[in-house]
Structures are given as structure tokens and as C-alpha cells.
Amino acid sequence: MDIPHQRLVYFRVTLESGSVRQAAARLDIAPSAVSRQLNLLEEALGATLLERKRSGIRPTPVGEMLLEYCERRGALDESFIASLEAYQRLETGTVSLVVGEGFVGDLVAKPLREFTERYTGIQIDIHLAGTSGIIEAVINEQAHIGLMFHERTHHQLRFWVSSPQPLMAILPPEHPLAEETKPLTLAQLSEAPMAMWDPSHQVRHMVDEAFHQARLRPRMAMNTNSMAILAQYVRSGMGITLLPAFAVADDLAEGRLVARPVDDPLFQRSQAHMVTRIGRQQPKASILLLRHLQHWMQAFQNVDLTSIR
């Protein structure tokens, strides 16, 4: 049953005022208009709601139930308005991200810390996935924002920003190739033991395709699905790997690892992307987080401004 809000207001004000005439004065309308709305309310409920006593108007048992309903509905309205205002002030809400593992260090270190310190009521949910998993989560609206490293596009994704992030040779500082000043060749890389993503990973597909086109066979010493293992493999001096520089930015800054460019067109075309689903209305917190990450993440510092749309 749909009870018009206006009739509930007239009912409640009449009880608070003690008479129809006083209620009409408070509402600045004719007493007949108040009586008409109360009669319509009683007809809809099939029960008398008010009875006149010497002390004034009193609710009947059904009127008592309706008054309690009014109070509960009013409390819900107030709670909703308070929640809405808090949401609009970015005091509450949840933003979900699905990201490639290579983005984690860049994402959590400074950008998210500053955002969560500023907007303390916003909850951030982060899940890891490969490129296919990121695309699936975003287009199925399981995540507001996706961060992925790949060169392909998708008709259901909006690419908020794309930044050129070439695949680099990641080396221990003591490695002979670390001293090279020119871009490294695939032939040079093929002579060093290499740890790489599992064959199902999109970056691994790119690497395999590059070596195949060059008719070279790399020395794959280790396959893994872990970014942490790839980085630790190189730190320990066991060999090299291929990653975008932002994925190991802290290690590069501290001198634990060295990044060298690779002379291969496939590696030069790779990009970091920040994506959302086309047609999905993003909450205000999500929009602000998108802009914040674009400004602060190293993965999006080499931005072609014409790609922002």
C-alpha cells in the first residue's frame, strides 16, 4: 500500500496540534483541506484514526500504529539524508579496483596513502588479476576501476588515460649488461638466464612473440605468476627479467635493480592503462580517485595528454 507522504504529514501535525483548525494554521491551509486528507487516509486504511476527547484529538489504536509508522519513516528519511550528505561530502562510500600485480607498489606506496588520509570514510577494495581478469571484472561491474598493462583495446572499456611504458630489461647492478649505454638487443638478452611470467600471461605472450620474430630462443630459467618472485630473482643475482620500470620503481630508486631499454618495437608499444566500463555512472569518489591516481602514480607520468578522453 502506497500512503502519500503529504497525508501522513497532515495526520501527524493534527495530532501534535490537538485539533484540525490548529493543524491548518500551522500548515497555512484551510481546515477543510486537512479534514479532506485525513478522511482519504482513513478510507485507504479502512479504519478510524482519530477520536475527539475533551482534552483534544487522540489517536485510535490504528492511529497509534500509524503514528509509530510515521516516526519510523521519519527516522529512516533522516538517516538516508544524513547518509546521502556524508556520501556527497565523500565521508562514506566504497571504490573497488582490480589491478595487475605490477601496479601494486606504485599504487599503495604514496597515491593511496594520500587519498585515504584525505578521505578517511572512503573504503578502497583492491583485487589482483591478469589482463583478461581485469577486463572481465570491469565490464561486469565487479570493479569501478582497472589498472592494466597491455597494448590492446576493448569496445566496452573507457581508457581514461594511457601512458607509454616500454618493457625494460631488469638487471642486478653487477650484471655486465647493466653497464651498457645503448638499448640492449634481444640477442644479448637471450644469453642470460631469465625469469618470466607464466606462458598464459599477456606480457609473456609479448615476450615470446618478440623472440619468435627475432628467431631467438631465450634462456627461460624460471616461470612464475608472481611479480614478487620475478623481482626477487633478479635482486638475488640469479638472472634477468623483463618488466615496465614502474613495476620495480622502488628497487630502481634504491639501486637494488637496474633498468635498461630494449631495442624491440613490440616492447616499445606497451602501455599502462586506467580503465572503466563505458556507460557505467561512476560515483563521485571513483572520479576523484581516477584523477588522483592519474596525477600521482608513476605508471601514468609519461602521459600523452591527447589520450585523456
C-alpha positions as CSV (number, residue, x, y, z in Angstrom):
1,M,0.0,0.0,0.0
2,D,1.3,3.4,-1.0
3,I,0.5,6.0,1.5
4,P,1.1,9.6,0.2
5,H,3.6,11.4,2.3
6,Q,1.5,14.6,2.4
7,R,-1.4,12.8,4.2
8,L,1.0,11.4,6.8
9,V,2.2,14.9,7.4
10,Y,-1.3,16.2,7.9
11,F,-2.1,13.3,10.3
12,R,1.0,13.9,12.4
13,V,0.6,17.7,12.6
14,T,-3.0,17.3,13.6
15,L,-2.1,15.0,16.5
16,E,0.7,17.4,17.5
17,S,-1.5,20.4,17.3
18,G,-4.5,18.9,19.1
19,S,-7.1,20.0,16.5
20,V,-7.7,20.2,12.8
21,R,-8.1,24.0,13.0
22,Q,-4.7,24.4,14.7
23,A,-3.1,22.0,12.3
24,A,-4.4,24.0,9.4
25,A,-3.0,27.2,10.9
26,R,0.5,25.6,11.2
27,L,0.3,24.2,7.7
28,D,-1.1,27.5,6.4
29,I,-4.0,25.8,4.6
30,A,-7.8,25.7,5.0
31,P,-9.1,23.4,7.8
32,S,-11.3,21.7,5.2
33,A,-8.2,20.7,3.2
34,V,-6.8,19.0,6.3
35,S,-10.1,17.2,7.0
36,R,-10.3,16.0,3.4
37,Q,-6.8,14.5,3.5
38,L,-7.5,12.8,6.9
39,N,-10.7,11.3,5.5
40,L,-8.9,10.0,2.4
41,L,-6.3,8.4,4.7
42,E,-8.9,6.7,6.8
43,E,-10.7,5.4,3.7
44,A,-7.4,4.0,2.4
45,L,-6.7,2.2,5.7
46,G,-10.3,1.2,6.3
47,A,-10.2,2.4,9.9
48,T,-10.8,5.4,12.1
49,L,-7.6,7.1,13.0
50,L,-8.6,10.0,15.3
51,E,-11.2,10.4,18.1
52,R,-12.2,13.7,19.7
53,K,-11.9,13.9,23.5
54,R,-12.4,16.9,25.8
55,S,-8.7,17.3,26.0
56,G,-8.5,17.3,22.2
57,I,-7.9,14.8,19.4
58,R,-6.4,11.5,20.4
59,P,-5.3,8.6,18.1
60,T,-7.3,5.4,18.0
61,P,-5.4,2.0,18.2
62,V,-4.9,2.1,14.5
63,G,-3.9,5.7,14.7
64,E,-1.3,4.7,17.3
65,M,0.1,2.2,14.8
66,L,0.1,4.8,12.1
67,L,1.9,7.3,14.3
68,E,4.6,4.8,15.1
69,Y,4.9,4.1,11.4
70,C,5.3,7.9,10.8
71,E,8.0,8.1,13.4
72,R,9.9,5.1,11.9
73,R,9.5,6.5,8.4
74,G,10.8,9.9,9.6
75,A,13.8,8.3,11.2
76,L,14.6,6.4,8.0
77,D,14.2,9.6,6.0
78,E,16.6,11.4,8.3
79,S,19.1,8.6,8.2
80,F,19.0,8.4,4.4
81,I,19.5,12.2,4.1
82,A,22.4,12.1,6.6
83,S,24.0,9.2,4.7
84,L,23.5,10.9,1.3
85,E,25.1,14.1,2.6
86,A,28.0,12.2,4.0
87,Y,28.4,10.3,0.7
88,Q,28.3,13.6,-1.3
89,R,30.9,15.1,1.1
90,L,33.0,11.9,0.4
91,E,32.8,10.9,4.1
92,T,31.5,7.4,3.1
93,G,31.5,5.0,0.2
94,T,33.5,2.3,-1.4
95,V,35.6,2.3,-4.6
96,S,36.8,-1.1,-5.9
97,L,39.9,-1.5,-8.1
98,V,41.2,-4.5,-10.0
99,V,44.9,-4.2,-10.9
100,G,47.8,-6.1,-12.3
101,E,50.4,-7.1,-9.7
102,G,53.0,-4.8,-11.2
103,F,51.0,-1.7,-10.2
104,V,50.8,-2.6,-6.5
105,G,53.9,-0.9,-5.2
106,D,53.3,2.2,-7.3
107,L,49.6,2.3,-6.2
108,V,49.8,1.7,-2.5
109,A,53.1,3.5,-1.6
110,K,52.1,7.1,-1.9
111,P,49.0,7.7,-4.0
112,L,46.5,5.7,-2.0
113,R,48.0,6.8,1.3
114,E,47.4,10.4,0.5
115,F,43.9,9.7,-0.8
116,T,42.8,7.7,2.2
117,E,44.3,10.2,4.6
118,R,42.2,12.9,2.9
119,Y,39.0,10.9,2.6
120,T,39.0,8.8,5.7
121,G,35.5,7.5,5.2
122,I,36.1,6.1,1.8
123,Q,36.9,2.3,1.7
124,I,39.2,1.1,-1.1
125,D,38.8,-2.5,-2.2
126,I,41.8,-3.8,-4.3
127,H,42.0,-7.2,-6.1
128,L,44.7,-8.6,-8.3
129,A,44.2,-10.1,-11.7
130,G,45.8,-10.6,-15.1
131,T,44.7,-8.5,-18.2
132,S,41.8,-10.8,-19.1
133,G,40.6,-10.9,-15.4
134,I,40.8,-7.1,-15.2
135,I,38.8,-6.6,-18.3
136,E,36.2,-9.1,-17.2
137,A,35.8,-7.5,-13.7
138,V,35.4,-4.0,-15.1
139,I,32.9,-4.8,-17.8
140,N,30.9,-7.0,-15.4
141,E,30.9,-4.1,-12.9
142,Q,32.7,-6.1,-10.2
143,A,35.2,-3.2,-10.1
144,H,34.9,0.5,-10.7
145,I,38.5,1.0,-12.0
146,G,41.0,-1.3,-13.7
147,L,44.8,-0.7,-14.0
148,M,46.3,-2.9,-16.6
149,F,49.5,-3.2,-18.7
150,H,48.8,-4.2,-22.3
151,E,48.5,-2.7,-25.7
152,R,45.1,-3.9,-26.8
153,T,41.8,-2.0,-26.7
154,H,38.2,-3.2,-25.8
155,H,34.9,-1.8,-27.1
156,Q,33.3,-1.9,-23.6
157,L,36.2,-0.1,-21.9
158,R,36.8,3.6,-21.5
159,F,40.5,4.4,-21.4
160,W,40.7,7.3,-19.1
161,V,44.5,7.6,-19.6
162,S,47.2,5.6,-21.3
163,S,50.9,6.0,-20.7
164,P,53.7,4.6,-22.7
165,Q,55.6,2.1,-20.5
166,P,58.1,0.2,-22.6
167,L,59.0,-3.3,-21.4
168,M,62.6,-3.0,-20.0
169,A,65.4,-5.4,-19.2
170,I,65.6,-5.5,-15.4
171,L,69.1,-6.5,-14.2
172,P,71.1,-6.8,-11.0
173,P,73.5,-3.8,-10.7
174,E,76.5,-6.1,-11.1
175,H,75.3,-7.7,-14.3
176,P,77.6,-7.0,-17.3
177,L,74.6,-5.7,-19.4
178,A,73.9,-3.1,-16.7
179,E,76.8,-1.0,-17.9
180,E,75.6,-0.8,-21.5
181,T,74.6,2.7,-22.6
182,K,72.8,1.7,-25.8
183,P,69.5,-0.2,-25.9
184,L,70.0,-3.9,-25.4
185,T,69.3,-6.3,-28.2
186,L,67.2,-9.5,-27.9
187,A,70.4,-11.4,-28.9
188,Q,72.1,-10.0,-25.8
189,L,69.2,-10.9,-23.6
190,S,68.9,-14.4,-25.0
191,E,72.3,-15.2,-23.5
192,A,71.3,-14.5,-19.9
193,P,69.2,-16.8,-17.7
194,M,65.7,-15.2,-17.4
195,A,62.7,-15.4,-15.1
196,M,59.4,-14.7,-16.8
197,W,55.7,-14.7,-16.3
198,D,53.9,-18.0,-16.9
199,P,53.1,-18.7,-20.6
200,S,49.4,-17.7,-20.0
201,H,50.3,-14.2,-19.0
202,Q,49.8,-11.4,-21.6
203,V,53.3,-9.9,-21.1
204,R,54.8,-13.4,-21.6
205,H,52.9,-13.6,-24.9
206,M,54.5,-10.3,-26.0
207,V,58.0,-11.6,-24.9
208,D,57.6,-14.9,-26.7
209,E,56.4,-13.1,-29.9
210,A,59.3,-10.8,-29.9
211,F,61.9,-13.6,-29.6
212,H,60.0,-15.6,-32.1
213,Q,60.1,-12.8,-34.7
214,A,63.8,-12.4,-34.0
215,R,64.3,-16.2,-34.4
216,L,65.9,-16.4,-31.0
217,R,65.3,-18.7,-28.0
218,P,65.7,-17.0,-24.6
219,R,67.1,-19.0,-21.6
220,M,63.9,-19.3,-19.6
221,A,65.2,-20.4,-16.2
222,M,62.1,-19.8,-14.2
223,N,58.4,-19.3,-14.9
224,T,56.1,-17.8,-12.3
225,N,52.8,-16.0,-11.8
226,S,54.3,-13.8,-9.1
227,M,55.7,-10.3,-9.6
228,A,57.4,-10.5,-6.2
229,I,59.3,-13.7,-7.3
230,L,60.4,-12.0,-10.6
231,A,61.9,-9.1,-8.7
232,Q,63.5,-11.2,-6.0
233,Y,65.0,-13.5,-8.7
234,V,66.9,-10.5,-10.2
235,R,67.8,-9.0,-6.8
236,S,69.4,-12.3,-5.8
237,G,71.7,-12.1,-8.9
238,M,70.2,-15.3,-10.4
239,G,69.4,-13.6,-13.8
240,I,67.3,-11.0,-15.5
241,T,63.6,-10.4,-16.3
242,L,61.5,-8.1,-18.4
243,L,59.1,-5.6,-16.8
244,P,58.0,-2.0,-17.1
245,A,60.1,0.3,-14.9
246,F,57.2,1.5,-12.7
247,A,56.7,-2.1,-11.5
248,V,60.1,-2.0,-9.7
249,A,60.4,1.8,-9.2
250,D,61.4,1.5,-5.5
251,D,64.2,-1.0,-6.3
252,L,65.4,1.2,-9.1
253,A,65.4,4.3,-6.9
254,E,67.4,2.4,-4.2
255,G,69.9,1.0,-6.6
256,R,68.9,-2.6,-5.9
257,L,68.0,-3.1,-9.6
258,V,68.8,-1.5,-12.9
259,A,66.5,-1.0,-15.9
260,R,67.8,-0.9,-19.5
261,P,65.8,-0.2,-22.6
262,V,65.4,-3.0,-25.2
263,D,65.7,-2.4,-28.9
264,D,62.5,-4.1,-30.0
265,P,59.3,-2.5,-31.5
266,L,56.9,-4.8,-29.6
267,F,58.4,-3.8,-26.2
268,Q,58.2,-0.1,-27.2
269,R,54.5,-0.3,-27.9
270,S,53.4,-1.5,-24.5
271,Q,51.3,0.9,-22.3
272,A,49.8,1.2,-18.9
273,H,46.1,1.9,-18.9
274,M,43.5,3.2,-16.4
275,V,40.1,1.9,-17.5
276,T,36.4,2.0,-16.5
277,R,33.3,0.5,-18.1
278,I,31.7,2.5,-20.9
279,G,28.2,3.6,-19.8
280,R,28.7,3.0,-16.1
281,Q,28.0,6.0,-13.9
282,Q,30.9,6.4,-11.6
283,P,30.4,7.5,-8.1
284,K,32.0,10.8,-7.1
285,A,34.6,9.1,-5.0
286,S,35.6,7.0,-8.0
287,I,36.0,10.0,-10.3
288,L,38.2,11.7,-7.7
289,L,40.3,8.6,-7.2
290,L,40.8,8.3,-11.0
291,R,42.1,11.9,-11.2
292,H,44.3,11.4,-8.1
293,L,45.9,8.2,-9.4
294,Q,46.5,9.8,-12.8
295,H,48.4,12.6,-11.1
296,W,50.4,10.6,-8.6
297,M,51.1,7.2,-10.0
298,Q,54.5,6.8,-11.7
299,A,52.8,4.4,-14.2
300,F,50.9,7.4,-15.7
301,Q,53.6,10.1,-15.6
302,N,54.6,9.6,-19.2
303,V,51.1,10.6,-20.3
304,D,50.2,11.7,-23.8
305,L,47.5,14.3,-22.9
306,T,45.7,13.6,-26.2
307,S,44.9,10.1,-24.9
308,I,42.8,11.5,-22.0
309,R,39.2,11.4,-23.0
